[in-house]
């Protein structure tokens, strides 16, 4: 069963940066379009960025210019670089395929303090 392992979250002051990583633990190359999602308490999980197998990124309009998604297919890893963070970016961040075919991982929590 494919396991998703997110890491890189933490507590950061507003204006700071974090780089999240997601390892897709499967014993074959992952060619799916992968995405990052985030969820705050009481809210639905929302997709914020995606990257297809050859690295073409899509980022939600409200996050463009601050968030960058990328991937390393050799390492089955997807990244989310987050810059100029604001308290509104505080959430638990998850990765999954664009159609969320994998079982959700535990996510990685991001806390942005003002």
C-alpha positions in Angstrom: 0.0 0.0 0.0 1.4 3.4 -1.0 2.3 5.6 2.0 2.5 9.3 1.9 5.0 10.9 4.3 4.8 14.7 4.7 7.5 16.6 6.6 9.0 20.1 6.9 6.2 21.9 8.9 6.8 23.8 12.0 6.3 27.2 13.6 7.6 30.3 11.9 7.1 34.0 12.2 5.1 35.9 9.6 7.2 36.7 6.6 9.2 33.6 7.0 9.6 30.5 4.8 9.2 26.8 5.0 9.8 23.9 2.6 7.5 21.0 2.8 8.4 17.5 1.5 6.2 14.6 0.6 7.7 11.2 -0.1 5.5 8.9 -2.0 6.6 5.6 -0.7 5.9 3.1 -3.5 8.3 0.8 -5.3 7.8 2.1 -8.7 8.1 5.6 -10.3 5.2 7.8 -9.4 3.9 9.4 -12.6 0.7 10.8 -11.2 -0.1 14.5 -11.0 0.5 15.2 -7.3 -1.0 18.0 -5.3 -0.6 19.8 -1.9 -3.7 20.4 0.2 -4.2 22.2 3.4 -6.9 22.0 6.1 -7.7 24.2 9.1 -10.0 23.1 12.0 -13.6 23.0 10.9 -12.9 23.5 7.3 -12.7 21.2 4.3 -9.4 20.2 3.0 -8.5 22.4 0.0 -6.2 21.8 -2.8 -3.6 24.6 -3.2 -1.1 23.4 -5.8 -0.4 20.6 -8.2 2.4 19.4 -10.4 2.2 16.9 -13.2 4.7 14.2 -13.9 7.0 16.4 -16.0 7.1 19.2 -13.5 4.5 21.6 -14.8 3.1 23.4 -11.8 -0.3 24.9 -11.0 -0.8 27.1 -7.9 -4.0 28.6 -6.5 -4.3 32.2 -7.6 -4.3 33.6 -4.1 -1.0 31.8 -3.4 0.9 32.6 -6.6 4.1 34.4 -6.1 4.5 33.0 -2.6 4.1 29.2 -3.0 6.0 27.0 -5.4 5.5 23.3 -6.0 8.0 21.0 -7.5 8.9 17.3 -7.6 11.9 15.0 -7.9 10.7 11.9 -9.8 13.9 10.0 -9.1 13.2 10.3 -5.4 9.3 10.1 -5.6 9.2 13.3 -3.7 7.0 16.4 -4.0 8.0 19.8 -2.5 6.1 22.9 -1.5 8.2 26.0 -1.0 6.3 28.6 1.0 7.6 32.1 1.3 6.2 35.3 2.9 4.1 33.2 5.1 1.1 34.8 6.9 -0.9 33.6 9.9 -3.7 32.7 7.4 -1.3 30.0 6.0 -1.5 28.2 9.3 -2.9 24.7 8.6 -2.1 21.0 8.4 -0.6 20.4 5.0 -1.1 17.2 3.1 0.0 15.8 -0.2 -1.9 13.3 -2.4 -2.5 12.7 -6.1 -4.7 15.2 -7.8 -7.6 12.8 -7.5 -6.6 11.8 -4.0 -6.3 8.1 -4.8 -3.9 7.4 -2.0 -4.7 7.0 1.6 -4.1 10.3 3.3 -0.9 10.7 5.4 -0.7 12.4 8.7 0.2 15.7 7.2 2.6 18.3 8.5 1.5 21.2 10.6 2.4 24.7 9.8 2.0 27.5 12.4 2.6 31.1 11.4 2.8 33.6 14.2 2.4 37.3 13.9 
